Amino acid sequence: MKKVDVVLGLQWGDEGKGKVVDVLTPDYKVIARFQGGPNAGHSIKFGNDGFVLHTVPSGIFRKDSINIIGNGVVIDPVILDEEIQDIEQKIGDISGRLLISKKAHLILPTHRIIDAASEAAKGKAKIGSTLKGIGPTYMDKTGRNGLRVGDILSPEFMKRYETLRKKHAGLLSQYDYGYDITEYESKWMEAIGHLRRFQLIESEIVINKYINDDVPILAEGAQGSMLDIDFGTYPFVTSSNTMSAGACTGLGIAPSRIGKVMGIFKAYCTRVGSGPFPTELENETGETLRSIGNEYGATTGRPRRCGWLDLVALKYAVMMSGVDELIMMKSDVLNGFDTIKAAVAYEIDGRTVDYFPFESNEKITPVYREFKGWNCDIRNIRNYEDFPTEFKDYVSFIEKETSCPVRIISVGPDRSEIVIR
């Protein structure tokens, strides 16, 4: 019996999951997204074409693949509908290869307003929400008030929608926040109609049947491990479990069915929005990383905060998800640096720690290990042996620190610019 392999981000998101899943999909028949919502931005570039996927699994451009939006995902019908239209303009009808879980929750227009009103009320304490309604939707899910995709097939759907909308209106009356959802609500209802042309499935039944039939499956995570609702830098986190355990609850598969776990990280670190970022470089070096790496959010367009690689946080994420293999992205961004640094410990209140602490919101001073830069362009390299010694030294140190092999190295944005060891 084949097991479900998992690919996920190990930092604060934006690690390059879209490209990796697109590269890996030839080895898998089914690609299943297991958590998050349209706050994800999985960028895929091939030739002169580029796409940013927010809800649709990243295997959609492979003709023979089956792509499943799992029960752990929250869906904004408007954003999903627009995304599908963009994809279909390029590659034609995808209704035969995109399956949607009936148990996935719907983001209502009022969820977006609650998100914006709540964030505005926090003032300087805001968490940096993408304002897509993700958090309020997960709150309704755990509060047992939510609407799910399967509900759109019920004759009671509009009644259920109105009940939840009125509940939201009562909640919003507590905020001094004006809003008008008329136009978006109209688009939302139209998009709900379009969703009905897709296969709405009992995804946990379908996925387990694929497992029993030895169909190769890849589970795709969104956001990053350090944004996990339980183990991330709380409260500056997302609203779902972004680590490998999330694949179990987000797809309906047993822990014993999890196979290989592949973790993606950048050769440096970035973060969007508020929250702790120990290795952040608020200087010219950070600006250089942002400029060379084009570090702007694929979903929001917001400039990403940039810094050196944080091996303390990376080791923590590897441990929490049981990562078997590492995938290193954006290695080429470091091509022109004379010196490269990586944090190997933290100084907190006069003590040195080599683990990721609860007090991540306090002032942390990283303890760095320095490496000599390779100072050459590595984008055309396709064999590991051809990398400069300095680059291989950097990779070897990461492997030693994490006790995990680096199996794939990305040297550029295109799907072809990759080295597989």
C-alpha positions as CSV (number, residue, x, y, z in Angstrom):
1,M,0.0,0.0,0.0
2,K,1.4,3.4,-1.0
3,K,1.5,6.1,1.6
4,V,0.8,9.8,1.2
5,D,3.9,11.9,0.8
6,V,3.8,15.5,2.2
7,V,5.5,18.6,1.1
8,L,5.3,21.7,3.3
9,G,7.1,25.0,4.0
10,L,9.5,25.1,7.0
11,Q,9.8,28.9,7.6
12,W,7.2,31.7,7.7
13,G,5.7,30.9,4.3
14,D,6.7,32.0,0.8
15,E,9.3,29.2,0.6
16,G,8.5,28.3,-3.0
17,K,6.0,25.5,-2.5
18,G,4.3,26.1,-5.8
19,K,7.3,25.5,-7.9
20,V,8.4,22.4,-6.0
21,V,5.0,20.8,-6.1
22,D,4.8,21.5,-9.9
23,V,8.3,19.8,-10.3
24,L,7.3,16.8,-8.1
25,T,3.9,16.1,-9.7
26,P,5.1,13.9,-12.5
27,D,5.7,11.3,-9.7
28,Y,2.2,11.6,-8.3
29,K,-1.3,11.0,-9.7
30,V,-3.1,13.0,-6.9
31,I,-2.1,16.3,-5.4
32,A,-4.2,17.3,-2.4
33,R,-4.2,20.7,-0.6
34,F,-4.8,20.1,3.1
35,Q,-5.1,23.5,4.9
36,G,-5.1,27.3,4.6
37,G,-7.1,29.5,2.3
38,P,-6.6,32.1,-0.4
39,N,-4.0,33.8,1.8
40,A,-1.6,31.2,0.1
41,G,0.2,32.3,-3.0
42,H,2.0,29.4,-4.7
43,S,3.9,30.9,-7.7
44,I,4.7,28.7,-10.7
45,K,6.8,29.9,-13.6
46,F,7.5,28.0,-16.8
47,G,9.0,29.7,-19.9
48,N,7.3,33.1,-20.3
49,D,4.2,32.0,-18.3
50,G,3.6,32.5,-14.7
51,F,0.7,31.7,-12.4
52,V,0.0,32.4,-8.7
53,L,-2.3,29.7,-7.2
54,H,-4.3,30.7,-4.1
55,T,-6.6,27.7,-3.6
56,V,-6.1,25.3,-6.5
57,P,-3.5,22.6,-5.8
58,S,-0.2,23.2,-7.6
59,G,-0.4,20.1,-9.8
60,I,-3.2,21.5,-11.9
61,F,-1.0,22.2,-14.9
62,R,-0.1,18.6,-15.3
63,K,-2.7,17.0,-17.6
64,D,-2.9,13.6,-16.0
65,S,-3.1,14.8,-12.4
66,I,-6.1,14.8,-10.1
67,N,-6.2,17.8,-7.8
68,I,-8.2,17.8,-4.5
69,I,-9.0,20.7,-2.3
70,G,-9.3,19.0,1.1
71,N,-11.6,19.5,4.0
72,G,-9.0,21.4,5.9
73,V,-9.0,24.3,3.4
74,V,-11.3,27.3,3.6
75,I,-12.6,28.6,0.3
76,D,-13.6,32.0,-0.9
77,P,-15.8,31.1,-4.0
78,V,-15.1,34.4,-5.7
79,I,-11.3,34.1,-5.5
80,L,-11.5,30.4,-6.5
81,D,-13.8,31.2,-9.4
82,E,-11.4,33.9,-10.7
83,E,-8.5,31.6,-10.3
84,I,-10.2,28.8,-12.2
85,Q,-11.1,31.2,-15.0
86,D,-7.5,32.4,-15.3
87,I,-6.2,28.8,-15.4
88,E,-8.9,27.7,-18.0
89,Q,-8.1,30.6,-20.3
90,K,-4.6,29.1,-20.5
91,I,-5.1,25.3,-20.5
92,G,-8.8,24.8,-21.0
93,D,-11.5,23.0,-18.9
94,I,-10.2,21.6,-15.6
95,S,-13.5,20.4,-14.2
96,G,-12.4,16.8,-14.7
97,R,-9.2,17.1,-12.7
98,L,-10.2,19.4,-9.8
99,L,-12.2,17.8,-7.0
100,I,-13.5,19.8,-4.0
101,S,-14.2,18.4,-0.5
102,K,-17.8,18.8,0.6
103,K,-16.4,19.4,4.1
104,A,-14.2,22.4,3.2
105,H,-15.6,25.5,4.8
106,L,-16.8,28.6,2.9
107,I,-15.5,32.1,3.4
108,L,-18.5,34.4,3.4
109,P,-18.4,38.1,2.4
110,T,-19.0,39.0,6.0
111,H,-16.0,36.9,7.1
112,R,-13.8,39.3,5.2
113,I,-15.4,42.3,6.9
114,I,-15.0,40.8,10.3
115,D,-11.3,40.2,9.5
116,A,-10.8,43.8,8.5
117,A,-12.7,45.2,11.4
118,S,-10.9,43.1,13.9
119,E,-7.5,43.9,12.5
120,A,-8.3,47.6,12.5
121,A,-9.4,47.5,16.1
122,K,-6.1,46.0,17.2
123,G,-4.2,49.1,16.1
124,K,-0.4,48.6,16.7
125,A,-1.1,45.1,18.0
126,K,-2.3,43.9,14.6
127,I,-1.1,40.5,13.5
128,G,-0.6,41.3,9.8
129,S,-3.7,39.4,8.5
130,T,-4.1,39.2,4.7
131,L,-7.7,40.3,5.3
132,K,-9.1,37.4,3.3
133,G,-11.5,36.3,6.0
134,I,-9.4,33.2,6.9
135,G,-9.3,33.6,10.7
136,P,-13.1,34.4,11.1
137,T,-13.9,31.4,8.9
138,Y,-11.9,29.0,11.0
139,M,-13.5,30.6,14.1
140,D,-16.9,29.7,12.8
141,K,-15.7,26.2,12.0
142,T,-14.5,25.6,15.5
143,G,-17.6,27.4,16.9
144,R,-19.8,25.0,14.9
145,N,-21.5,27.8,12.9
146,G,-19.8,27.4,9.6
147,L,-21.1,26.8,6.1
148,R,-19.4,24.1,4.1
149,V,-19.1,23.4,0.4
150,G,-21.6,20.5,0.7
151,D,-24.2,22.9,2.0
152,I,-24.5,24.5,-1.4
153,L,-26.3,21.4,-2.6
154,S,-29.0,21.6,0.1
155,P,-32.4,23.3,-0.5
156,E,-31.7,24.9,2.9
157,F,-28.6,26.7,1.7
158,M,-29.9,30.2,1.5
159,K,-31.6,29.9,4.9
160,R,-28.3,28.8,6.5
161,Y,-26.4,31.6,4.7
162,E,-28.8,34.2,6.0
163,T,-28.6,32.9,9.5
164,L,-24.8,33.1,9.5
165,R,-24.8,36.5,7.8
166,K,-27.2,37.9,10.5
167,K,-24.9,36.5,13.2
168,H,-22.0,38.3,11.6
169,A,-23.9,41.6,11.4
170,G,-24.6,41.4,15.1
171,L,-20.9,40.8,15.8
172,L,-19.9,43.7,13.5
173,S,-22.2,46.1,15.3
174,Q,-19.7,46.0,18.1
175,Y,-17.1,47.7,15.9
176,D,-17.0,51.2,14.6
177,Y,-16.5,49.9,11.1
178,G,-18.6,50.8,8.1
179,Y,-19.1,48.3,5.3
180,D,-21.2,47.4,2.2
181,I,-21.1,43.8,1.0
182,T,-23.7,44.2,-1.7
183,E,-21.4,44.0,-4.7
184,Y,-19.2,41.3,-3.3
185,E,-22.2,39.3,-2.2
186,S,-23.5,39.3,-5.7
187,K,-20.2,38.0,-7.0
188,W,-20.1,35.4,-4.2
189,M,-23.6,34.0,-5.1
190,E,-22.6,33.8,-8.8
191,A,-19.4,32.0,-7.9
192,I,-21.3,29.5,-5.8
193,G,-23.3,28.7,-8.9
194,H,-20.1,28.0,-10.8
195,L,-18.8,25.7,-8.1
196,R,-21.7,23.3,-8.8
197,R,-20.1,22.2,-12.1
198,F,-17.2,20.6,-10.2
199,Q,-17.1,17.3,-8.5
200,L,-18.0,17.9,-4.9
201,I,-16.8,14.9,-3.0
202,E,-16.5,13.1,0.3
203,S,-12.7,13.7,0.0
204,E,-11.7,11.5,3.0
205,I,-13.5,8.5,1.3
206,V,-12.0,9.3,-2.1
207,I,-8.4,9.8,-0.8
208,N,-8.4,6.6,1.3
209,K,-9.7,4.6,-1.7
210,Y,-6.7,6.0,-3.7
211,I,-4.4,4.9,-0.9
212,N,-5.8,1.4,-0.9
213,D,-5.5,1.3,-4.7
214,D,-1.8,2.2,-4.5
215,V,-2.3,5.6,-6.3
216,P,0.6,7.9,-5.5
217,I,-0.6,11.0,-3.6
218,L,1.2,14.2,-2.6
219,A,-0.3,16.3,0.2
220,E,0.4,20.0,-0.3
221,G,0.6,22.5,2.6
222,A,0.2,26.2,2.6
223,Q,1.8,29.0,4.6
224,G,4.8,27.9,6.7
225,S,5.6,25.7,9.7
226,M,6.5,28.7,11.9
227,L,2.9,30.0,11.3
228,D,1.3,26.9,12.7
229,I,-1.6,27.8,15.1
230,D,-0.2,25.6,17.9
231,F,3.6,25.7,17.4
232,G,4.3,28.9,15.5
233,T,5.1,32.3,16.8
234,Y,1.7,32.8,18.4
235,P,-0.4,35.0,18.1
236,F,1.3,36.1,14.9
237,V,0.3,32.9,13.1
238,T,-2.3,31.5,10.7
239,S,-5.5,29.8,11.8
240,S,-4.6,26.2,10.9
241,N,-2.0,23.5,11.4
242,T,0.7,23.9,8.8
243,M,2.9,21.1,9.9
244,S,2.7,17.5,8.6
245,A,0.1,16.5,11.2
246,G,-2.3,18.9,9.4
247,A,-2.3,16.5,6.5
248,C,-4.1,13.9,8.6
249,T,-6.9,16.2,9.8
250,G,-7.0,18.3,6.6
251,L,-7.5,15.3,4.3
252,G,-8.9,12.6,6.6
253,I,-6.0,10.1,6.6
254,A,-4.5,8.2,9.5
255,P,-1.0,9.1,10.8
256,S,0.2,5.6,9.7
257,R,-0.6,6.5,6.1
258,I,1.9,9.4,6.0
259,G,5.0,8.5,4.0
260,K,7.9,10.7,3.1
261,V,7.8,14.3,4.4
262,M,9.6,16.9,2.3
263,G,10.4,20.3,3.8
264,I,11.0,23.4,1.8
265,F,13.2,26.3,3.0
266,K,14.8,29.3,1.5
267,A,18.6,29.7,1.6
268,Y,17.8,32.8,3.7
269,C,14.6,33.8,5.6
270,T,11.6,36.1,4.9
271,R,8.4,37.0,6.7
272,V,5.3,38.9,5.7
273,G,3.4,40.9,8.3
274,S,4.0,41.3,12.0
275,G,5.6,38.9,14.5
276,P,9.0,37.7,15.7
277,F,11.8,37.4,13.2
278,P,15.1,36.9,15.0
279,T,17.4,37.1,12.0
280,E,15.7,40.1,10.3
281,L,18.0,42.5,8.6
282,E,16.6,46.0,8.8
283,N,19.6,47.4,6.8
284,E,21.2,47.5,3.4
285,T,21.8,43.8,3.4
286,G,18.1,43.1,4.0
287,E,17.2,45.5,1.2
288,T,19.6,43.7,-1.1
289,L,18.0,40.3,-0.3
290,R,14.5,41.8,-1.0
291,S,15.6,43.4,-4.3
292,I,17.5,40.4,-5.7
293,G,14.9,37.9,-4.4
294,N,11.9,40.0,-5.6
295,E,10.5,39.5,-2.1
296,Y,7.0,40.8,-2.4
297,G,4.0,38.8,-1.4
298,A,2.4,36.8,-4.2
299,T,-1.0,37.3,-2.7
300,T,-0.8,40.7,-1.1
301,G,2.1,42.4,-2.9
302,R,3.5,43.5,0.5
303,P,7.3,43.7,0.8
304,R,8.7,40.8,2.8
305,R,10.9,41.2,5.7
306,C,14.3,39.6,4.9
307,G,17.1,38.1,7.0
308,W,19.7,35.4,7.2
309,L,18.8,31.7,7.5
310,D,17.6,30.8,11.0
311,L,18.8,27.2,11.7
312,V,17.2,27.2,15.2
313,A,13.8,27.7,13.7
314,L,14.5,25.4,10.8
315,K,15.6,22.5,13.1
316,Y,12.5,23.0,15.2
317,A,10.3,22.8,12.1
318,V,12.2,19.7,10.9
319,M,11.6,18.0,14.3
320,M,7.9,18.9,14.5
321,S,7.0,17.5,11.1
322,G,9.4,14.6,11.0
323,V,11.0,15.9,7.8
324,D,12.9,13.2,5.8
325,E,14.3,15.4,3.0
326,L,15.0,19.1,2.6
327,I,14.4,21.2,-0.5
328,M,16.5,24.4,-0.6
329,M,15.0,27.4,-2.6
330,K,16.4,30.7,-4.0
331,S,20.0,29.6,-3.5
332,D,20.9,32.0,-6.4
333,V,19.8,35.1,-4.5
334,L,23.0,34.7,-2.4
335,N,25.3,34.6,-5.4
336,G,26.9,38.0,-4.9
337,F,27.5,38.0,-1.1
338,D,31.1,38.0,0.2
339,T,29.9,36.6,3.5
340,I,26.8,34.6,4.4
341,K,25.5,34.0,7.9
342,A,23.2,31.5,9.5
343,A,21.8,31.7,13.1
344,V,22.8,28.6,15.2
345,A,21.6,29.8,18.6
346,Y,19.8,32.6,20.4
347,E,20.8,34.9,23.2
348,I,17.8,35.6,25.4
349,D,18.2,37.6,28.7
350,G,21.8,36.7,29.0
351,R,21.4,33.0,28.3
352,T,22.2,31.0,25.1
353,V,19.6,28.6,23.8
354,D,19.8,26.3,20.8
355,Y,16.1,25.5,20.6
356,F,13.0,27.5,19.6
357,P,11.7,29.0,22.8
358,F,8.2,29.9,24.1
359,E,9.4,33.5,24.6
360,S,9.7,34.1,20.9
361,N,7.9,37.4,21.3
362,E,10.7,38.7,23.5
363,K,13.9,40.3,22.3
364,I,16.2,37.6,20.8
365,T,19.7,38.2,19.6
366,P,20.8,35.5,17.1
367,V,24.2,33.9,17.4
368,Y,25.6,33.5,13.9
369,R,28.0,31.2,12.1
370,E,29.7,32.9,9.1
371,F,30.4,31.4,5.7
372,K,32.5,32.5,2.8
373,G,30.2,33.4,-0.1
374,W,30.6,31.7,-3.5
375,N,30.5,35.0,-5.5
376,C,29.5,33.5,-8.8
377,D,26.3,32.7,-10.8
378,I,25.0,29.2,-10.1
379,R,21.7,29.5,-12.1
380,N,23.0,27.3,-15.0
381,I,24.3,24.5,-12.8
382,R,22.4,21.3,-13.0
383,N,24.7,18.8,-11.2
384,Y,25.6,19.1,-7.6
385,E,29.3,18.3,-8.2
386,D,29.5,21.4,-10.3
387,F,28.6,23.8,-7.5
388,P,31.5,25.9,-6.0
389,T,33.1,24.5,-2.9
390,E,31.8,27.4,-0.8
391,F,28.2,26.6,-1.8
392,K,28.6,22.9,-1.0
393,D,30.1,23.9,2.4
394,Y,27.0,25.9,3.2
395,V,24.7,23.0,2.2
396,S,26.7,20.5,4.2
397,F,26.5,22.6,7.3
398,I,22.7,22.9,7.0
399,E,22.5,19.1,6.6
400,K,24.7,18.6,9.7
401,E,22.7,21.0,11.8
402,T,19.3,19.6,10.8
403,S,20.4,15.9,10.5
404,C,18.4,15.9,7.2
405,P,19.7,15.6,3.6
406,V,19.2,18.4,1.1
407,R,17.8,16.5,-1.9
408,I,16.6,19.3,-4.2
409,I,18.2,22.7,-4.8
410,S,16.5,25.5,-6.7
411,V,18.9,27.9,-8.6
412,G,16.3,30.1,-10.3
413,P,12.5,30.7,-10.7
414,D,11.9,28.5,-13.7
415,R,10.7,24.9,-13.2
416,S,13.9,23.8,-15.2
417,E,16.3,25.7,-12.9
418,I,16.7,22.9,-10.3
419,V,19.3,20.4,-9.2
420,I,18.1,17.0,-7.9
421,R,20.7,15.0,-6.0
